[in-house]
């Protein structure tokens, strides 16, 4: 059986995958014609050069009729807990993803890619908070994976839109990402103290200091979120916070200006953008 490898959005190599799994990744837009792929130890080349990735697989069984329960293959144990309902959810980029089965949705929920406030719909219904669908938060027994379709957690690609980075599920936080979080928190503390000092020292005549005070409070909140256990949503506003820090030089906040510039430079790093799940430039 042929083995395939590909280069993700974070410039790391993932694999091996079967032909069936590679076609599945292409159909989900996790790979496109420009993705670099190699087969059986060959050289990396654009996926468009490998015709078998875009052609229909004669070995892939069609989807079963909704009214006919699927018959389990003798080589693929199927857990009775898996439900055939189709789920869709709205990602952090306000785009719709799916369909996923219940087991996949539970896995996303356990990995904190979904939370109680995530908007989810089931079987063509209306979008609603995930907390309304109790089956997502209930525990389910682990299902054995088929040898031909199992994907290691360390090499699985994330379910994000085309153009976004593909990151290993257990990716270690880069040092620059940690530095950005700390700088924003410290930037907020200095901006808040500086704004208060200017307001009190000028008897509130230097009203521009209000900008520094507001920016400082927002940066403290943002920095706390970035250092928390679920920072993914906060990463989307890092660039705005950095620019606000640079503008705060009008209140003689040299530290905020320096930190803002450094943060913008760090945000251009491919490893940082991949970890933060930001679109690659």
N, C-alpha and C positions, 0 to 999 in steps of 0.2 A: 504494500500500500504506500502510495506517494506521501511524502511529508513536506509540508510547506511552512515557511517562516516569513514574517513581515516586520518592517520597521514602523513603530508607532509614532504618534505626534510628538513624543518626548525623545525621539531618536534612539530608542532602545529596541532591541530585537525580541520578538515574541514567537513562541512555537515550541514544539512542532504541532501542527494542526492537520487534520485530514482534509481531503478535497471538499467533502460535504460541509465541514465547519467553515472553510474559507468562503464557500458560496453563501453560507448563512451570514457571515460578516459583511460580504459585499451587498447582500440584499438589505441589510440593516443600515447601510451607508457608513459602517465603521471602516470600510476600505473603499477606495475609489480607483479609477483607472490610473492615477498617478502614484498610488501607494507602491512602495518598493517591496517586492516579493521575490523569494528564491525557492526553488524546488529541489529536493533530494540533494542538498549540499552544493548546488550550483551557485552562480553569481546572482546578486540582487538585480532585479530589473523591474520596470513598471508593470503593474498588474495587467495592463491592457495587452501586454505581449503574451500572456498566458490565456489562450482562448477558452480553456476548460473552466476558468473562474466565472466567466460570463454566460457560458452555455448551460442549458438545462441538464441536470444530472439524470441519466436513465435509471440510476439506482435509487433515486430519492422518491419515496412513496408519496402519493398525493395526500392532502389533508383529508381526514375522515369526514364523512357526512355528520353534521351536528347531532342527528338523531341516532346515529349508530355508534355505540361505545367502542373505542379503539381496542383492538386485541393485542395484548402484550406479546412482544417477541420473546422467544425462549432465551435469547442472549441478553435481553435488556429487562432486568427486574423493574417492575412498576409498583410504586407505593399506592395503596388505595386512598391515601390522603390527598393526592394530587387532584385538583379540580380543573375542569376544562373551561372555566369562565375566562373571558378575555378582559384584561384591565389596561387602562391607559392613565397616564399621569402628566401633569404640567411640570416641567423642569425649572431649574433656577433661571434659565434664559427665556422663560415664558413660552417655550415650544412644547408641543404634545409628543409624547413618546409611547410606543406600544405597537402591537398588543403583547402583553406578558401574561403568563399563567399565574395562579395563586402562589405556587412555590417560589417563582422568580420574584414576585412582589414581596413576599415575606423576607427573602434574602436581601433585597434592596433596603427594606425597612430595618433589618437587623444590622446592616452596614451603615445606617444613618444617612443613606442617600434620600430616603423619604422620612418624614416625621408626621406627627398628628395633624399638622396644618397643611400638608401637601394636598393638592387638589387631585382627586382620583375619580375615575368613572368605571363602571363595570357593565359589560355586555350592552353597550350603546346607551346606557342611562346618562343622567346629568352628572357633571363634575360636582364633587362634594369633598369635604375634609376627610383625610384618611382615617381619622378617629371614628368616623361614622361606620366604617367597615371593620367590624370586630374581627373578621377572619384574618385580617392582615397582621394584627398584633398577637393573635393566639399562636402558641407554639405548635409546631408540627414535626413529626419524626423525620429524620434525615432519609433521603431517598438515594439508593445506590445509583451511580452514574454509569452510563454505557461507556465501554472503553473507547468507542469511536467518537464520542461526543463530549467526554469529560474534559474540562479545562481547569488547570490549576489556578488557585486563587492568586498566586504570585504572577501569573502571566495573562489573566483574563483582561480583556479590554473593557473600558467603562462605557455605559450606554448613553453617549452624548452625541450631539448633533455633528454633522460634517464640518470640518474645520476646527473643531475643538480637540484638545489633546487627549490621547489615550494613555491612561496612567494605571500602573499596577495597583490592585486593590489595597495592598499593604505597603504602598510607597512610603519611604521614610521622609520626614519633613526636611527639606534642604536648609542649610544654615542661613541663606539669604532670606528665606521666608520667615524664619524665626527673628532675624534681625529687623525686617520690615515691621513685624508686629510690635517689637520692643520700641523701635524708634517712634512709631505712631503714638504709643501710650505715653512715652516721655515727652514727645512733642505736645501732646494735649495738656500734660501737667504744666509745662513751662508756659504755654500759651494762656492757660487759665490764670496762673499766678501773675503773668505779665499784664493781662487785661485788667485784673482787679487792682494791681498796683497803679496802673495808669489812670484808672477811673478815680481811685481814692486820692492819688497824688495831685490830680488836676481838678479835684472837686467836680468830677463828671463833665468837665469842659471838653476833654478830649474824647468826644463821643465815638470816634472811630475805634476806640478800645473795645467797644461792645462787640465788634466783629471778632477780635481776638478771643474774647471771653466765650462767645458762641462756638467758634472754631475749636477752642480748647476742650470744651465740654463734649462736643461731638467726637473729637479725636480720642478722648479718654474712653468713651463708650465703644468706639470702633476698635481701639487697641485691646480692650478687655474681651471683646468678641473674638478677635483674631487669636488671642492666647487661650481661648476657651476650648471646650471639647468638640464643638460643632462650628468651625469658623468659615465654612464654605460660602455661605451667603454674604458674609462680611468681606470676602476677597473682592467681590464685584465693585466695591466702592473705594478701594485702596488708592487708585489713581486720583480720584476727586479729592480725597483727604490730603494727599501729597501736594496737589496744586494749591489747595486752600492754605497749607502751611507755608508755601512759597510767597503767596500774596500777603500773608500776615507780617511780612517784612515792613509794611507800613506802620506797624506798631513796634518797630525796632527788634522784632523777633528773629535774630540772626540764626539761632539754633533751629527754628522751624524751617527757615529757608534752606539751610544746609541739609537737614534731614529730608525735606521734600525733594530736593534734587537727587540725593542718593537713592531714595525710594524709587523715583522715576527711572533711574539707571538700572536698578535691580529688576524692575518690572520688565525690562527688555530681555532679560536672561531667559533662554528657552526652557531651562530646567524649572525656573520659578513659575513661568506661565503654564507649563505642563502640570505642575503640582496644584496650582491654583485653579486648574481647569478653565483657563482663559484661552480664547482663540489664538492660534499661532500666527505670528506676523509673516 
